[in-house]
Amino acid sequence: MRAIVIDDSRLARNELKRLLKEFDSLQVIGEAANVDEAKEKIESEKPDIIFLDIQMPGKTGFQLLEELETIPDVIFTTAYDEYALKAFEYNALDYLQKPVQSDRLAGAISKVAERREKKKMALHESDFMTANDQVFVKDGERCWFVQLSEVRLFEVDGNYTKVIFEEHKPMIPRTLNYLETRLDPKTFFRANRQQIINLKWVEKIEPWFSGSIKIYMKGGHEVDVSRRQTQRFKELMSF
């Protein structure tokens, strides 16, 4: 696993890197002292995991995650305990208080390895769910058995994801990152951090700001495609 250590304290970064040397399965490929530097390194290096401080000059660790389009596995490392609940709202795998203890660190890294193994197994077993597959969706007391071809888009809503089809918008306790690993990329496209769209429901495409595009879906939804995903969209849909 490839990791980046993000902390405004050089001493804290060095101490964590020292502890991480004990884990043969993990390689520290970079470090950053602030959010802007971290964002650049994450986008260029694409690490599997980040060790992230929360309180940093300028922007917080939470703000970094909100700016990223693709979020690696996250382990928070902080001197404060009052952010623990919020950290798990961001799907953090663990929350380690400084000074980081080696046994707690080992447990956190084990969680990352376990999650990665489950993702690999899901990919191997599923070979992606296609538009022809049907899925069971339950939201409260209501249930649906819906064909994926009828789902126009998936959209983040807090800790849940909306499944939008017909006039329905049930919520499921799955992250968009997880759904992206299960859905056929030939049909379902990650437009931005908040939405995955069904390409068969695209009605119109227009150029948008700074080289990005806006997609108009059948049924009335408008989706702003991020600049990075705009390039991927063009590559996917071109000869």
SULPEVEN-V787160 format. One record per residue. N is the residue number from 1. RES is the residue in one small letter. PHI is phi in radians with two decimals (* if undefined). PSI is psi in whole degrees, -180 to 180 (none if undefined). OMEGA is omega in whole degrees, 0 to 359 (NA if undefined). Layout:
BEGIN
((N,RES,PHI,PSI,OMEGA) (N,RES,PHI,PSI,OMEGA))
END
This chain:
BEGIN
((1,m,*,141,182) (2,r,-1.84,132,188) (3,a,-2.25,153,172) (4,i,-2.18,134,180) (5,v,-1.75,125,185) (6,i,-2.15,113,182) (7,d,-2.85,138,181) (8,d,-1.32,-12,179) (9,s,-1.66,119,178) (10,r,-1.08,-40,179) (11,l,-1.07,-43,180) (12,a,-1.14,-40,179) (13,r,-1.10,-45,182) (14,n,-1.13,-40,180) (15,e,-1.15,-42,180) (16,l,-1.17,-40,178) (17,k,-1.09,-37,178) (18,r,-1.10,-44,179) (19,l,-1.14,-37,183) (20,l,-1.25,-18,178) (21,k,-1.10,-19,181) (22,e,-1.33,-10,185) (23,f,-1.88,108,183) (24,d,-1.15,-25,183) (25,s,-1.38,-5,187) (26,l,-2.19,136,179) (27,q,-2.19,124,176) (28,v,-1.41,116,184) (29,i,-1.80,-3,180) (30,g,3.14,171,177) (31,e,-2.58,161,181) (32,a,-2.60,150,183) (33,a,-1.84,-6,180) (34,n,-2.72,173,186) (35,v,-1.15,-45,183) (36,d,-1.08,-43,178) (37,e,-1.14,-41,180) (38,a,-1.14,-44,181) (39,k,-1.04,-44,180) (40,e,-1.08,-44,182) (41,k,-1.22,-38,179) (42,i,-1.12,-43,182) (43,e,-1.22,-30,181) (44,s,-1.54,-39,186) (45,e,-1.62,-23,180) (46,k,0.87,64,180) (47,p,-1.23,161,176) (48,d,-1.39,-29,186) (49,i,-2.58,147,172) (50,i,-2.19,140,172) (51,f,-1.77,115,197) (52,l,-2.15,122,171) (53,d,-1.31,157,181) (54,i,-1.72,-56,182) (55,q,-1.51,108,178) (56,m,-2.37,156,180) (57,p,-1.06,138,176) (58,g,1.56,-70,182) (59,k,-2.32,154,181) (60,t,-1.58,170,175) (61,g,-1.08,-35,177) (62,f,-1.09,-41,179) (63,q,-1.13,-34,176) (64,l,-1.04,-48,182) (65,l,-1.09,-34,180) (66,e,-1.22,-23,181) (67,e,-1.55,-16,183) (68,l,-1.45,141,176) (69,e,-1.45,-41,177) (70,t,-2.10,121,187) (71,i,-1.81,124,175) (72,p,-1.20,177,170) (73,d,-1.09,142,187) (74,v,-2.14,130,167) (75,i,-2.09,117,179) (76,f,-1.38,139,174) (77,t,-2.24,116,187) (78,t,-2.63,158,178) (79,a,-1.47,-7,187) (80,y,-1.94,147,179) (81,d,-1.78,-8,187) (82,e,-1.35,-7,181) (83,y,-1.72,4,187) (84,a,-1.01,-48,182) (85,l,-1.09,-46,179) (86,k,-1.10,-36,181) (87,a,-1.02,-42,182) (88,f,-1.33,-17,172) (89,e,-1.18,-22,177) (90,y,-1.65,18,178) (91,n,1.08,32,176) (92,a,-1.14,144,178) (93,l,-1.38,-30,179) (94,d,-2.80,168,184) (95,y,-2.41,104,184) (96,l,-1.85,130,177) (97,q,-1.58,142,177) (98,k,-1.39,147,355) (99,p,-1.22,136,184) (100,v,-1.20,129,178) (101,q,-1.58,140,186) (102,s,-1.08,-35,181) (103,d,-1.23,-38,177) (104,r,-1.19,-37,178) (105,l,-1.13,-42,179) (106,a,-1.08,-40,178) (107,g,-1.13,-39,180) (108,a,-1.15,-43,180) (109,i,-1.18,-34,176) (110,s,-1.10,-38,177) (111,k,-1.10,-41,179) (112,v,-1.10,-47,181) (113,a,-1.06,-40,180) (114,e,-1.15,-43,179) (115,r,-1.11,-43,181) (116,r,-1.10,-38,179) (117,e,-1.17,-39,178) (118,k,-1.13,-39,178) (119,k,-1.10,-42,180) (120,k,-1.10,-42,180) (121,m,-1.14,-39,179) (122,a,-1.11,-42,179) (123,l,-1.12,-42,182) (124,h,-1.16,-41,185) (125,e,-1.35,-32,188) (126,s,-1.61,-33,189) (127,d,0.86,33,179) (128,f,1.26,145,173) (129,m,-1.59,126,185) (130,t,-1.66,175,180) (131,a,-1.08,-22,181) (132,n,-1.45,-13,181) (133,d,-1.33,152,175) (134,q,-1.92,146,180) (135,v,-2.25,150,177) (136,f,-1.63,127,181) (137,v,-2.17,128,179) (138,k,-2.20,130,178) (139,d,-2.38,105,184) (140,g,1.16,-125,181) (141,e,-1.60,-4,184) (142,r,-1.75,145,180) (143,c,-2.35,150,177) (144,w,-2.41,151,169) (145,f,-2.12,98,193) (146,v,-2.02,139,175) (147,q,-1.35,136,185) (148,l,-1.09,-24,177) (149,s,-1.10,-22,181) (150,e,-1.53,-10,180) (151,v,-1.45,118,182) (152,r,-1.35,-43,179) (153,l,-2.83,161,172) (154,f,-1.94,135,187) (155,e,-2.42,131,180) (156,v,-1.13,138,174) (157,d,-2.48,93,184) (158,g,1.14,-126,179) (159,n,-1.58,6,182) (160,y,-2.08,175,176) (161,t,-2.25,130,175) (162,k,-1.38,137,172) (163,v,-1.86,110,190) (164,i,-1.80,114,178) (165,f,-2.62,146,185) (166,e,0.83,-127,178) (167,e,-1.76,11,186) (168,h,-1.72,150,177) (169,k,-2.50,57,180) (170,p,-1.16,157,181) (171,m,-1.89,138,177) (172,i,-2.16,148,182) (173,p,-1.45,56,179) (174,r,-2.22,146,176) (175,t,-1.48,159,178) (176,l,-1.15,-34,178) (177,n,-1.07,-41,178) (178,y,-1.14,-47,181) (179,l,-1.06,-35,180) (180,e,-1.09,-32,179) (181,t,-1.32,-19,184) (182,r,-1.74,-27,187) (183,l,-1.57,145,180) (184,d,-1.13,116,183) (185,p,-1.18,-12,176) (186,k,-1.30,-20,181) (187,t,-1.99,-38,186) (188,f,-1.92,124,188) (189,f,-2.07,130,177) (190,r,-1.36,102,185) (191,a,-1.38,-32,183) (192,n,-2.90,-171,182) (193,r,-1.15,-23,189) (194,q,-1.80,-17,191) (195,q,-2.47,142,166) (196,i,-2.03,129,183) (197,i,-1.94,153,172) (198,n,-1.54,114,185) (199,l,-1.08,-24,180) (200,k,-1.28,-11,179) (201,w,-1.77,7,178) (202,v,-1.27,129,180) (203,e,-1.82,-40,184) (204,k,-2.68,149,179) (205,i,-2.23,135,178) (206,e,-2.29,146,172) (207,p,-1.06,146,181) (208,w,-2.28,-159,186) (209,f,-1.23,144,171) (210,s,0.92,40,176) (211,g,1.44,4,178) (212,s,-1.55,180,178) (213,i,-2.28,159,172) (214,k,-2.02,135,180) (215,i,-1.94,131,176) (216,y,-1.80,123,183) (217,m,-1.67,149,170) (218,k,-1.07,131,184) (219,g,1.85,-8,170) (220,g,1.84,-9,181) (221,h,-1.32,142,175) (222,e,-2.00,132,186) (223,v,-2.20,122,175) (224,d,-1.51,118,180) (225,v,-1.55,129,180) (226,s,-1.10,161,182) (227,r,-1.05,-43,181) (228,r,-1.12,-44,182) (229,q,-1.28,-24,174) (230,t,-1.06,-43,178) (231,q,-1.11,-42,178) (232,r,-1.12,-39,179) (233,f,-1.09,-44,180) (234,k,-1.09,-40,179) (235,e,-1.17,-40,182) (236,l,-1.17,-39,188) (237,m,-1.68,2,180) (238,s,-1.69,161,175) (239,f,-1.19,none,NA))
END
